[in-house]
């Protein structure tokens, strides 16, 4: 099956819930990014989207005037939360340990593989009155972005969810109605 067909199948499977305009986020998870791939992951983000804000030491810092940030920017490398814009879609990114080897939610050396959560708000991304074709193209762009990040950083499975507040692996294993394994590794 061609990638475009698989993205269309993902859209068809997720359509009942991924575009809900209920004020909650939908998420695309890239699971099991190797710890030593953080730099490749951030570089892939920079190549595909514009990083506009990072949660730094002193709170949210805007980078709206820049198209990219230096690779050695400590705030981006140390932060686990940043916002990037893909086309016209605002995407919130959050990195967390997949299966931490030590307690704590922060990213640091020897915590093991990471999961990247890319959250978006259907109320913003799927504009009121948009055609079904435009909504599908928007979803395809966001899912394609996540797949590109997975491929660049060596992650495993990509999971699409809506209003996820727990480990996406648990939702998938329980057969939740709002979790879809778009592209298993």
Number of C-alpha atoms within 10 A of each C-alpha: 5 7 10 11 10 14 20 16 13 21 22 12 17 20 14 11 17 25 24 17 17 11 11 16 21 22 25 27 29 26 25 22 27 18 21 15 16 16 14 14 22 18 18 19 22 17 12 15 20 21 27 20 18 22 17 18 11 7 8 13 14 15 16 13 9 10 14 17 16 10 12 9 9 11 17 19 17 14 17 20 19 22 22 24 18 17 12 10 18 20 22 20 21 17 21 23 26 20 12 16 11 12 8 11 13 15 19 16 8 12 19 19 21 24 24 26 24 25 24 23 23 23 15 15 19 22 13 10 7 11 11 10 9 12 19 20 15 18 23 18 16 21 24 15 19 22 21 16 23 23 16 17 23 20 24 19 19 24 24 26 24 23 18 17 8 8 11 25 16 11 18 17 9 10 11 12 14 19 26 22 18 21 17 9 12
